[in-house]
């Protein structure tokens, strides 16, 4: 399945999502970014590292805490324009498959849940390898094929009742694109096509301390949902939130994300 202008539609959706993302999903993605950066096969302190598909800066903050200098890259200016802690550092609007840096210009690259948006994720991995000098770490993460939580179904049902329908780009992403990196074997295959000798693994990442309202805010802030939610008036938005909370229940299971991680050295 394909959709004309897929990349542009994804960018437009994320451009309209930055503030909602910072208010909801960011808490989840901060934890995931910490877990990914912690798996670097070499120390990151003192390195200049690309944060590819940087979004609102989750991986960049984790890299900064590890002592790296970060160059954030994203197609979405709207996401790059949101930085809750003013720690992003340098940022550039660019495509991860056509980076505006010379061969071997940086000391590492991290793609935290961004290459699973690429129709050909091996292109992103190959471009990351090109941009890194020898001996640099390349890290990537994507959602595993067994990743699930009832908050997703609760929110999508609540907003569907309010009129939401999945956009064409999201159907393409959901029904085919994300599957390409959704197992360790598929992630390793993409790395091999990119010329990277990588280790891959399925990892469970707990995200503790989230109340039902936090779980609903996480899903309402996702790019496939947030632009629709932004069109609702305050009363309708409150009704959707209340409906999602009722569907989720007062005692949902803890959030544990199942992810596939890649670690390589160029």
C-alpha positions, -999 to 999 in steps of 0.1 A, spaced: 0 0 0 13 35 -8 1 70 -6 13 99 -27 34 124 -7 37 100 23 68 118 37 52 152 34 20 140 50 40 126 80 59 159 83 27 179 82 12 158 109 42 161 132 44 199 125 9 201 140 18 179 170 48 195 188 30 211 218 7 181 223 36 158 221 55 177 248 24 176 270 18 138 267 41 114 248 73 131 258 73 115 292 72 81 276 98 89 250 122 104 275 123 70 292 127 51 260 155 75 249 174 70 281 171 32 277 184 34 241 213 57 248 224 36 277 230 7 252 258 26 234 286 2 227 312 30 233 313 60 256 294 90 243 312 118 263 330 143 241 314 130 209 293 150 184 263 129 178 234 132 154 199 129 169 180 117 138 143 123 138 149 143 169 113 154 175 110 174 207 144 163 220 141 131 240 172 114 226 191 147 225 186 152 263 197 117 270 228 122 248 236 155 265 233 138 299 259 113 286 283 141 278 277 143 240 273 174 219 241 170 199 231 180 164 193 175 161 179 166 127 142 164 118 120 170 88 95 187 111 102 223 121 72 221 144 87 194 165 122 210 165 106 242 177 95 226 210 122 222 237 109 219 272 143 223 289 161 245 264 189 218 261 185 208 225 217 225 212 220 229 174 191 218 152 185 216 115 155 208 94 166 180 71 158 145 58 176 116 76 181 99 43 200 130 29 219 145 57 236 179 52 269 168 66 301 156 50 313 120 51 327 111 85 318 145 99 304 133 133 312 108 161 279 90 163 242 88 154 211 79 173 176 73 157 151 69 185 118 57 169 123 76 137 136 51 111 104 31 116 87 60 97 109 54 66 96 33 37 132 21 33 148 22 68 181 9 54 186 42 36 185 60 70 209 36 85 233 38 55 232 76 57 240 75 94 269 52 87 282 76 60 280 106 83 300 89 110 337 85 112 351 50 118 347 38 153 315 58 159 283 43 176 251 40 157 220 34 178 184 29 166 151 18 182 117 9 168 86 -7 183 84 -45 184 56 -64 168 43 -74 202 41 -39 216 7 -31 229 -13 -14 257 -50 -9 262 -46 29 263 -41 29 226 -74 11 219 -93 32 244 -81 65 230 -86 55 193 -122 43 201 -130 75 220 -118 98 192 -134 76 165 -167 82 183 -160 119 179 -153 116 142 -116 108 139 -106 85 110 -70 74 104 -52 95 78 -38 78 47 -2 83 59 -10 66 92 -27 36 75 5 32 54 27 34 85 6 11 106 -1 -15 79 34 -19 64 62 6 72 66 -1 109 68 -39 104 101 -35 86 120 -30 119 96 -47 143 117 -78 150 154 -82 158 159 -102 126 143 -75 104 163 -48 121 195 -68 115 185 -73 79 181 -35 74 214 -29 91 231 -54 68 217 -37 37 231 -4 51 266 -20 56 264 -20 94 275 -50 115 250 -46 143 236 -64 173 199 -63 177 176 -73 205 140 -71 217 139 -51 250 111 -44 275 113 -9 288 91 -1 318 77 35 320 66 37 357 45 62 375 18 68 348 -17 73 361 -47 66 337 -48 104 328 -11 102 319 -17 72 296 -46 90 279 -25 121 274 2 100 259 -21 86 232 -39 119 226 -6 136 219 5 112 192 9 126 157 -18 104 141 -43 118 167 -32 152 179 -40 173 148 -76 160 150 -79 166 188 -67 202 182 -98 208 160 -121 200 189 -135 227 212 -128 225 249 -160 208 258 -157 181 231 -121 176 240 -131 171 277 -157 146 266 -132 126 245 -108 125 274 -135 114 298 -146 87 274 -111 74 269 -106 73 307 -138 54 311 -128 29 284 -94 24 299 -106 19 335 -92 30 368 -66 3 371 -49 -2 337 -17 -24 335 16 -6 339 31 7 307 60 -15 294 71 -8 259 84 -37 238 111 -23 215 137 -35 191 171 -19 196 202 -18 173 237 -11 184 266 -8 159 301 7 156 311 20 122 
